[in-house]
Amino acid sequence: MAIAQARKRAGLRQRQVAKALGVSPSAVSMWDTGARMPRADTLVKLAVLYGCTVDEFGMPAETEKDLSAIRAKYMPGLEQLAGADE
């Protein structure tokens, strides 16, 4: 599901989202159209606001890299834990 679809499904207007996140309405518009992607931390906030998961947004590769960097910073050793069950 695209970001715009999730916003509409949540019954929110772009101005409401902008106010809730402290960003400009034009930023929300760019996210909706795909002209720009929100930062990884903003994607999490959007998912909470829209009542969905970040995965439902269908993120491009550069956002996946951002999330990988966040995981590495805040969850060091996660890779080793994932391989521990094998």
Helices and strands as residue ranges (DSSP letters): H 3-9, H 14-21, H 25-33, H 40-50, G 54-57, H 61-74, H 78-84
